[in-house]
Amino acid sequence: MAGPLCFQEYRGPLVGVQALALLACTLIMLYAGNSLVPQINRARDEGPSAHQRFLRLHRRSVRLNALVLVIGLGLLLAFANRPGPRTSGIRELTPPSAPALTPQ
């Protein structure tokens, strides 16, 4: 995602969409890891009485993980198929040359 900072031709609305997709994946994984997994574990520990709840939560977890994988694969393909940069990137200013030190 740092490519648009270096190469001007990579800047544009598509970079915003890719950044939002990456943010969505991060938020989904935070939700799944911090909220969904503890609920799944509690439902599993409750035994047969909570089996339907366990299945429903587990199904949600599988679907969210599949969604993150599909989005990640799409981002990977988009990154791999974009054209190479036409410019040399960020122009760095070279410091003025210092006078040569000569031994005396």
C-alpha positions in Angstrom: 0.0 0.0 0.0 3.0 2.3 0.2 3.6 2.2 -3.6 1.3 5.2 -4.2 3.5 7.3 -1.9 6.5 6.6 -4.1 5.1 6.5 -7.6 2.6 9.2 -8.8 1.0 6.9 -11.5 -0.2 4.6 -8.8 -2.2 7.3 -7.1 -5.9 7.5 -7.7 -9.3 6.1 -6.6 -8.3 2.5 -7.0 -5.7 2.9 -4.2 -8.5 4.2 -1.9 -10.6 1.1 -2.7 -7.6 -1.2 -2.0 -6.9 0.6 1.3 -10.5 0.3 2.3 -10.5 -3.4 1.4 -7.4 -3.9 3.5 -9.0 -2.0 6.4 -12.2 -4.1 6.1 -10.1 -7.3 6.3 -8.3 -6.1 9.4 -11.6 -5.2 11.1 -13.2 -8.5 10.2 -10.3 -10.4 11.6 -10.4 -8.3 14.8 -14.1 -9.0 15.2 -13.6 -12.7 14.6 -10.7 -13.1 16.9 -11.8 -11.0 19.8 -15.6 -11.5 19.8 -16.6 -14.5 17.7 -13.9 -17.1 18.9 -14.7 -16.6 22.6 -18.5 -17.0 21.9 -17.7 -20.2 19.9 -15.6 -21.6 22.7 -18.3 -20.9 25.3 -21.0 -22.5 23.1 -18.7 -25.6 22.7 -18.1 -25.8 26.4 -21.8 -25.7 27.2 -22.2 -29.0 25.6 -25.2 -30.5 23.5 -27.6 -27.8 24.7 -25.8 -25.1 22.8 -24.9 -27.2 19.8 -27.1 -25.2 17.4 -25.6 -21.9 18.7 -22.1 -23.4 18.2 -22.9 -24.4 14.6 -24.3 -20.9 13.8 -21.3 -19.1 15.2 -18.9 -21.5 13.6 -20.6 -21.0 10.2 -20.3 -17.2 10.6 -16.6 -17.6 11.4 -15.9 -19.8 8.4 -17.8 -17.3 6.1 -15.9 -14.3 7.5 -12.6 -16.1 7.1 -13.4 -17.1 3.5 -14.4 -13.5 2.8 -11.1 -12.2 4.1 -9.2 -14.8 2.0 -11.1 -13.8 -1.2 -10.5 -10.1 -0.6 -6.8 -10.8 0.2 -6.5 -12.9 -3.0 -8.1 -10.1 -5.0 -5.7 -7.5 -3.5 -2.8 -9.8 -4.3 -3.9 -10.2 -7.9 -4.5 -6.5 -8.3 -1.0 -5.8 -7.0 0.6 -8.4 -9.2 -1.1 -7.3 -12.4 -0.6 -3.6 -12.1 1.8 -2.1 -14.7 5.4 -1.2 -13.7 6.1 2.4 -12.8 7.1 4.7 -15.6 8.9 7.1 -13.3 11.9 6.6 -11.1 9.9 7.3 -7.9 10.7 9.8 -5.3 13.3 12.3 -6.3 15.9 12.7 -3.6 17.9 15.8 -3.4 21.6 15.2 -3.3 23.5 17.2 -0.8 26.0 19.7 -2.2 29.4 18.1 -2.5 31.7 19.0 0.4 35.2 20.3 -0.4 37.8 17.5 -0.5 39.9 17.3 2.6 43.6 17.2 1.7 46.2 16.2 4.3 48.6 18.9 5.1 
